[in-house]
């Protein structure tokens, strides 16, 4: 049992080493940490378990391990997490795995397009449902930017929550999330201000923060109705992350 668990993490460590050797800059990508983090959580939560469990229970445990396991990283990196992702994954993963992909592969070998059309229709239904879920009022949890140090108690809390059934008081792992949720960003003292110039390419975006207010000034170039230098988007995210309860002003000539 222990040998199997060690084997899982040995393979994961080897894969991580290979990725870093071929692309050292991969460690700066959020996808690197989220991908390896998700696999590590699955190996920790589901590996080295005694006995067989029902496939439905295994699917639910897998989704639970990924959802709770990735929560600390998502809050630190993006200051938000999807509330509807378990429902979206439960719907999309089987549909893509057992309908869309097999039909697309089958259609690539056959001389007629019926399987490809069916695959496309199934994918269209999938995207419609996912779009509907994404538009729900409470689809996403957003909060302030937690301090980096709060990641460690949250990860320890996750590891305690995902311990095998039978360990006492696993719910105490939720306490590890309290610093991440309750410790607010440091604001300038009364009478001071903090000015941050955001990198928006050719544009200009400046955030001015005081003890009680946050002002966003953005004069970045607008390319067309759908595209600009990125200032409004980045500036709004920056301001919301650090002062989510404070309104901001956007100015563009």
C-alpha positions as CSV (number, residue, x, y, z in Angstrom):
1,X,0.0,0.0,0.0
2,X,2.8,2.4,0.9
3,X,4.8,1.3,-2.1
4,X,1.9,2.2,-4.4
5,X,1.5,5.7,-3.0
6,X,5.2,6.3,-3.3
7,X,5.1,5.1,-6.9
8,X,2.4,7.6,-7.7
9,X,4.3,10.6,-6.4
10,X,7.6,9.3,-7.9
11,X,6.0,9.3,-11.4
12,X,4.6,12.8,-10.7
13,X,7.9,14.1,-9.6
14,X,9.6,12.6,-12.7
15,X,7.1,14.3,-15.0
16,X,7.6,17.6,-13.2
17,X,11.3,17.3,-13.6
18,X,11.1,16.6,-17.3
19,X,8.8,19.6,-17.9
20,X,11.1,21.9,-16.0
21,X,14.2,20.6,-17.8
22,X,12.6,21.2,-21.2
23,X,10.9,24.5,-20.3
24,X,12.3,26.1,-17.1
25,X,9.9,29.1,-17.5
26,X,6.9,26.8,-17.1
27,X,7.1,27.4,-13.4
28,X,5.9,30.9,-14.0
29,X,2.7,29.7,-15.6
30,X,-0.4,29.2,-13.4
31,X,-1.3,26.2,-15.5
32,X,1.9,24.4,-14.4
33,X,1.0,24.6,-10.7
34,X,-2.7,23.9,-11.3
35,X,-2.1,20.8,-13.5
36,X,0.5,19.2,-11.2
37,X,-1.4,20.3,-8.1
38,X,-4.6,18.6,-9.3
39,X,-2.7,15.4,-10.1
40,X,-1.0,15.5,-6.7
41,X,-4.3,16.0,-4.9
42,X,-5.9,13.1,-6.7
43,X,-2.9,10.8,-5.9
44,X,-3.1,11.9,-2.2
45,X,-6.8,11.6,-1.9
46,X,-7.4,8.4,-3.9
47,X,-4.1,6.6,-3.8
48,X,-3.2,3.9,-1.3
49,X,-6.8,3.1,-0.4
50,X,-8.0,-0.4,0.7
51,X,-10.8,-2.1,-1.2
52,X,-12.9,-1.2,-4.2
53,X,-15.6,1.5,-4.3
54,X,-18.5,2.1,-6.6
55,X,-17.7,4.0,-9.7
56,X,-20.2,6.8,-8.8
57,X,-18.7,7.2,-5.4
58,X,-15.2,7.3,-7.0
59,X,-16.3,10.0,-9.4
60,X,-17.7,12.1,-6.6
61,X,-14.6,11.7,-4.5
62,X,-12.4,12.7,-7.5
63,X,-14.4,15.8,-8.1
64,X,-14.4,16.7,-4.4
65,X,-10.6,16.2,-4.2
66,X,-9.9,18.5,-7.2
67,X,-12.4,21.1,-6.1
68,X,-11.3,21.5,-2.5
69,X,-7.6,20.8,-3.4
70,X,-7.3,23.5,-6.0
71,X,-9.2,26.1,-3.9
72,X,-6.1,27.6,-2.2
73,X,-4.2,28.0,-5.5
74,X,-7.1,29.5,-7.3
75,X,-7.8,32.1,-4.6
76,X,-4.1,33.1,-4.4
77,X,-3.6,33.2,-8.2
78,X,-6.9,34.5,-9.5
79,X,-8.7,35.7,-6.3
80,X,-11.8,33.7,-7.4
81,X,-13.1,30.2,-7.9
82,X,-16.0,28.7,-9.7
83,X,-18.9,27.6,-7.6
84,X,-20.6,25.8,-10.4
85,X,-17.5,23.9,-11.6
86,X,-18.5,20.6,-9.9
87,X,-21.8,20.6,-11.7
88,X,-20.2,21.7,-15.0
89,X,-17.5,18.9,-14.7
90,X,-20.1,16.3,-13.9
91,X,-22.0,17.2,-17.0
92,X,-19.2,18.0,-19.4
93,X,-16.6,15.3,-18.7
94,X,-18.9,12.3,-19.5
95,X,-20.4,14.0,-22.5
96,X,-17.0,14.9,-24.0
97,X,-15.4,11.6,-23.0
98,X,-18.1,9.2,-24.1
99,X,-20.0,11.1,-26.8
100,X,-18.1,14.0,-28.4
101,X,-14.6,12.5,-28.7
102,X,-15.6,9.0,-29.8
103,X,-18.0,10.4,-32.5
104,X,-15.3,12.8,-33.7
105,X,-12.7,10.0,-33.9
106,X,-15.2,7.7,-35.7
107,X,-16.1,10.4,-38.2
108,X,-12.4,10.9,-39.1
109,X,-12.3,7.3,-40.5
110,X,-15.7,7.1,-42.2
111,X,-16.5,8.5,-45.7
112,X,-19.6,10.3,-44.5
113,X,-20.1,13.1,-42.0
114,X,-22.9,11.8,-39.8
115,X,-20.7,11.1,-36.8
116,X,-19.0,14.4,-37.1
117,X,-22.3,16.2,-37.2
118,X,-23.6,14.3,-34.2
119,X,-20.3,15.2,-32.3
120,X,-20.8,18.8,-33.2
121,X,-24.4,18.8,-32.0
122,X,-23.4,17.2,-28.7
123,X,-20.6,19.8,-28.3
124,X,-23.0,22.6,-29.0
125,X,-25.4,21.3,-26.3
126,X,-22.4,21.1,-23.9
127,X,-21.3,24.6,-24.6
128,X,-24.9,25.9,-24.2
129,X,-25.2,24.3,-20.8
130,X,-21.8,25.6,-19.7
131,X,-22.6,29.1,-20.8
132,X,-25.9,29.0,-18.9
133,X,-24.1,27.8,-15.7
134,X,-21.4,30.6,-16.2
135,X,-24.2,33.2,-16.3
136,X,-25.8,32.3,-13.0
137,X,-25.6,35.1,-10.4
138,X,-23.5,33.1,-8.0
139,X,-21.4,31.2,-10.5
140,X,-18.1,32.6,-9.2
141,X,-16.8,33.4,-5.8
142,X,-14.6,36.5,-5.8
143,X,-12.7,38.0,-3.0
144,X,-9.7,40.2,-2.0
145,X,-6.2,39.1,-2.9
146,X,-5.0,36.9,0.1
147,X,-1.5,37.2,1.4
148,X,0.9,34.6,0.0
149,X,1.6,33.2,3.4
150,X,-2.1,32.2,3.9
151,X,-1.5,29.6,1.2
152,X,0.3,27.3,3.6
153,X,-2.3,26.9,6.3
154,X,-4.9,26.5,3.6
155,X,-2.9,23.7,2.0
156,X,-2.4,22.0,5.3
157,X,-6.2,22.3,5.9
158,X,-6.9,20.6,2.6
159,X,-4.5,17.8,3.3
160,X,-6.3,17.2,6.6
161,X,-9.8,17.3,5.0
162,X,-8.7,14.8,2.4
163,X,-7.5,12.2,4.9
164,X,-9.1,8.8,4.6
165,X,-12.4,8.2,6.3
166,X,-12.0,7.3,9.9
167,X,-9.6,10.0,10.8
168,X,-11.2,12.1,13.5
169,X,-12.4,15.7,13.1
170,X,-11.5,16.1,9.4
171,X,-13.7,19.2,9.4
172,X,-11.0,21.0,11.4
173,X,-9.2,21.4,8.1
174,X,-11.6,24.1,7.1
175,X,-9.9,26.3,9.8
176,X,-6.9,26.5,7.5
177,X,-8.9,28.7,5.1
178,X,-9.7,31.3,7.8
179,X,-6.5,33.4,7.3
180,X,-7.0,33.4,3.5
181,X,-10.6,34.6,3.9
182,X,-10.3,37.0,6.8
183,X,-6.9,38.6,6.6
184,X,-7.5,41.7,4.4
185,X,-4.9,43.5,2.3
186,X,-2.9,46.3,4.0
187,X,-4.2,49.7,3.0
188,X,-2.3,53.0,3.1
189,X,-2.6,54.9,6.4
190,X,-4.8,58.0,6.5
191,X,-3.2,60.8,4.7
192,X,-1.0,58.6,2.5
193,X,-1.6,57.2,-0.9
194,X,-0.2,54.4,-3.0
195,X,0.2,54.8,-6.8
196,X,0.6,51.8,-9.0
197,X,1.3,52.0,-12.8
198,X,0.0,48.9,-14.5
199,X,1.7,47.4,-17.5
200,X,-1.0,47.4,-20.2
201,X,1.3,47.4,-23.3
202,X,1.1,50.7,-25.2
203,X,-1.6,52.0,-22.9
204,X,-1.4,53.8,-19.5
205,X,-3.2,52.6,-16.5
206,X,-2.7,54.1,-13.0
207,X,-4.3,53.0,-9.8
208,X,-4.4,55.5,-6.9
209,X,-5.3,54.0,-3.5
210,X,-5.9,55.8,-0.2
211,X,-7.1,54.6,3.2
212,X,-10.8,54.8,2.1
213,X,-10.9,55.1,-1.7
214,X,-9.4,53.6,-4.9
215,X,-9.3,55.5,-8.2
216,X,-8.5,53.9,-11.5
217,X,-7.2,56.2,-14.3
218,X,-6.9,54.5,-17.7
219,X,-6.1,56.3,-21.0
220,X,-5.0,53.2,-23.0
221,X,-5.7,53.2,-26.7
222,X,-8.9,51.7,-28.0
223,X,-8.5,49.5,-31.1
224,X,-12.2,48.9,-31.8
225,X,-15.4,48.1,-30.1
226,X,-14.2,44.7,-28.9
227,X,-10.5,45.3,-28.3
228,X,-8.3,47.7,-26.5
229,X,-4.9,47.8,-24.8
230,X,-6.2,45.9,-21.8
231,X,-6.1,48.7,-19.3
232,X,-9.8,48.6,-18.3
233,X,-9.7,44.9,-17.7
234,X,-6.4,44.7,-15.8
235,X,-7.0,47.9,-13.9
236,X,-10.5,46.7,-12.8
237,X,-9.1,43.3,-11.7
238,X,-6.2,44.9,-9.8
239,X,-8.5,47.3,-7.9
240,X,-11.1,44.7,-7.1
241,X,-8.5,42.3,-5.8
242,X,-7.1,44.7,-3.3
243,X,-10.2,46.7,-2.4
244,X,-13.2,44.7,-3.5
245,X,-15.6,46.7,-1.5
246,X,-14.4,50.1,-2.8
247,X,-15.8,51.6,-6.0
248,X,-13.4,52.7,-8.7
249,X,-13.5,55.4,-11.3
250,X,-12.6,54.8,-14.9
251,X,-11.6,57.7,-17.1
252,X,-10.8,57.4,-20.8
253,X,-10.5,60.4,-23.2
